[in-house]
Amino acid sequence: MKTPQALTLSRVFPANAFESDKGRGRVWSKLRRDKAGLLGLVIVTVFLLLSLGVLFGWLGQGWSIADGGRWEPMSVNHWLGTNLLGQDIFQRAVFSTRTAFEIGLAVSLLSTLLGALLGALAGWYNTKLGGNWVDGSILWLMGVLDSIPFYLFVAAVAYALQGWPWAMHVAMIVTFWTTTGRLVRAEVMRIKSRGFVLSSRAIGLPVPVILIRHVLPNTLHILLVQASMAFVAAIKTEVILSFLGLGVQDSVSWGMMLAESTQEVLAGHFNNFLTASFMLFILLLGFNLLADALQDAFDPRQASL
Amino acid sequence: MKNLSFRVPLLVLLLALGACNGGDQSTSTEISHSVYRHSMDGAPNNLDPARSSNIYANFLVVNLYDTLYRYKYLARPYQLEPNLAENLPEISADGLTYTIRIKPDVYFIDDLAFPESKGRLVSAQDFVYSIKRHFDPQTRAQGAWLWQNRIVGLDDWKANGSDYKQEITGLRALDGRTIQIQLISPYPQLVHTLTQGFSAIVPREAVEYYGRELAIHPVGSGPYRLLSFNTAGAVMVRNSDFRQEPFSLENEGYDPASQSRYGLEHLEGLTPPFMDRIEVEFIGEDAARWNAFIAGELDFVKAPVSQFDQVLESRNPLVLKPELAENFHFQATLESGFVHTDFNMDDPRIGYHPNPETNARNKALRCAISKAFDWEKRNEIFYYGIGQVFPGIIPPVAPEFNPDQDRTSIIRDLKAARELLKSHGWTADKLPDLEIGFTSSVTERQMFEQFRSFMADIGYPRGKIHPLTFASYGDYAQAYLNREVMLMTIGWTMDYPDAENTIQLFYGPNATPGSNTANYNNEEFNRLFRDSSTMLASPARTEMYRKMNQIVIEDCVTISGISRKMILLWNRDIAMLPDRSFLGGHFFRFAGPGKANFKNRQEE
């Protein structure tokens, strides 16, 4: 049985559009009408299935076996040919999908979570109600991190922690959360004066509860879009770091395939380069289309469209 | 008539212009062929001889400064040749005292460091001073190891505060031109050390005048002087005061049968250095270096392995593609060193163990790993199949190399490897986790993956072989010097053509942080090394070297080895025989214009 206060709160001060069934229906309806967005969703789903196939051991398990000749052309045995060591390029490309999703998911989830929490804290304590030092400290930290050229910073963190399998993940999480943090902070500053938040405070709910139960759910539209963008950025960054030798340690990724291909291209062998580039391009295209569609669907300014 | 009168002067004018153009061409030919444009795949770290610790620096230093000795330009195997020294040293009967006279009338280049900017005479005292610098902590020198614990009084001089006024018993200038070196015990490699850039002769005035800037402001008496130097390249111009020593093919060890194709004969009797200007470009990126060479921006390149398919018509025999052969000379030469993968004998999981039974099992494991290693495939994939695989630690370029040595240790034998594992109780679940150290470059990672696939063939689980990557070679070296790496692949370039230089890599007292990265310690090996280290080259010494080589092979301390082959290409317009080995940069002075261009110059 619901309490009278809760009933009052939800009826008198409805949260944002996404909170309600009607809002969710509208978002999904807009998403369904966005053909490019749907294409993105299909692409991402296909890649997700590929990575699950790798995870469960059904696909790409022979990525490290060097049973072919050097730089073999496409054949029945090696659909996309082999690399310098005689490893199957197709298997390596498929296995790299898992690497991409593993890094993309870990980095996007954790950086978004970190950005949401710190952004919410900063936004909440921006007023005179709390203490401004929290907001000031978090803003200062964001400013410091943002002032360092992104790739330089990520490469430096990855370099410093090299040898540790999660070095690259940490490097990206440490740098990616700030954008989410800024957006969430602004959103929290906006919604904290809304009636449902004021009511929560009026009935004496503690700040963490208000933030987690009432404030953060209302930033979900930002978090979803930011997470999808962080996913894309994480995959791209992984490719760059792996290309520089600072990426995955004991696995294979498209970045590593591209790094290998620098020597192969010189010798006139393009299979590694084209395969890794194509896979990367298609997945990033899919994610970008999906992220754009999500952004449009959640944008209240386009609600009437 | 009017028309004709107009056309005649026009024709004359055109002819005159044509003649002018022809004159310009001959001038540009002369200019272009008095310049030699060299490429290097790395940059010098420092041009101060005491700190010139990489091969790129050594290349330039031996041209900017004088060393007492060098190797003959064309003789192979390498033979010592006096450079600034007048003759080979006089060595006392006990092999402890070396007396060397330097050539008269050799001057340092004119420089602000000298009074009135006028270069002064090079003296024996300069040599003494230059060696002393290595033992002065303020120099932060990197070549002291060559003479450490070798010369009487030199280490004490350092311990007593490196006072340059203090004389050293074992390192003296008897007069302006005579050097005397007294050794603590015989050191047959001493003269070889005097060919290296580390031993180059520096005037004290320049050290005091430039201080740390000596790194970029060399003041020597070599065949060239520095015009400019930065991270992209260096330009050297002929030292017009360099001593007049006519070039003699015979004296330099010319072999007409193998070297006549390089067109060096027309240089006979001329005085080196032949080129007015040497431009050296430091291009680390293979593709960029190769493209610059093909575009005609460079006269010399070491072809990247990735280009071998495009460069070579056939591998056996090595034949250059006809379109390249038209324009370029080529030489395939073995490196003066080798690549080997050492087991860390200090690691009880794979090396020495206090329990004799475990110790024996570890040895069996090492031997099984060695037998599973496929040298043929390693050579084929990473060295285009033209590297030379050899058993043990005496590489083919060393005079003591034994071409008839038993090759069992480098032939893959999976059956024997599996039997070894089985007979010593090594099963998949009992095998230790192997950590292979390397710097994170594409090639090294691929080598690791290949190693793992080799081991998979004897049932070593893939999940038990792990990469231990390092961001830079410095970090990697630090780790293996701290004995933190289980298996490490190392390339060693010999400092002089004597197998002692590679054998010492396994001498017990040289264990890390010394050069014995395997931390190998075998009493019999150590005894043989001690006994041979004071012997002059002789069949008896060679026999001892070979015995040490066999001990290392039988103990399965290292998976060794391969000497890489380099394909060197250079412009046919340049008459020279380049060298990336012991002679190194000394060959610059002998690089001259090709015969055709030389004729042009003579006619002009």
HADDOCK unambig.tbl for C-alpha pairs under 7 A between the chains (distance, minus, plus):
assign (segid A and resid 65 and name CA) (segid B and resid 453 and name CA) 6.49 0.50 0.50
assign (segid A and resid 66 and name CA) (segid B and resid 453 and name CA) 6.60 0.50 0.50
assign (segid A and resid 84 and name CA) (segid B and resid 381 and name CA) 6.80 0.50 0.50
assign (segid A and resid 85 and name CA) (segid B and resid 381 and name CA) 6.65 0.50 0.50
assign (segid A and resid 85 and name CA) (segid B and resid 450 and name CA) 6.93 0.50 0.50
assign (segid A and resid 159 and name CA) (segid B and resid 471 and name CA) 6.25 0.50 0.50
assign (segid A and resid 162 and name CA) (segid B and resid 470 and name CA) 6.71 0.50 0.50
assign (segid A and resid 162 and name CA) (segid B and resid 471 and name CA) 6.60 0.50 0.50
assign (segid A and resid 163 and name CA) (segid B and resid 468 and name CA) 6.49 0.50 0.50
assign (segid A and resid 163 and name CA) (segid B and resid 469 and name CA) 5.67 0.50 0.50
assign (segid A and resid 163 and name CA) (segid B and resid 470 and name CA) 6.65 0.50 0.50
assign (segid A and resid 245 and name CA) (segid B and resid 440 and name CA) 5.18 0.50 0.50
assign (segid A and resid 245 and name CA) (segid B and resid 441 and name CA) 5.77 0.50 0.50
assign (segid A and resid 250 and name CA) (segid B and resid 467 and name CA) 6.60 0.50 0.50
assign (segid A and resid 259 and name CA) (segid B and resid 442 and name CA) 6.54 0.50 0.50
assign (segid A and resid 260 and name CA) (segid B and resid 442 and name CA) 5.95 0.50 0.50
assign (segid A and resid 263 and name CA) (segid B and resid 306 and name CA) 6.04 0.50 0.50
assign (segid A and resid 266 and name CA) (segid B and resid 287 and name CA) 6.95 0.50 0.50
assign (segid A and resid 266 and name CA) (segid B and resid 306 and name CA) 6.59 0.50 0.50
assign (segid A and resid 266 and name CA) (segid B and resid 307 and name CA) 6.94 0.50 0.50
assign (segid A and resid 267 and name CA) (segid B and resid 306 and name CA) 5.50 0.50 0.50
assign (segid A and resid 267 and name CA) (segid B and resid 307 and name CA) 5.69 0.50 0.50
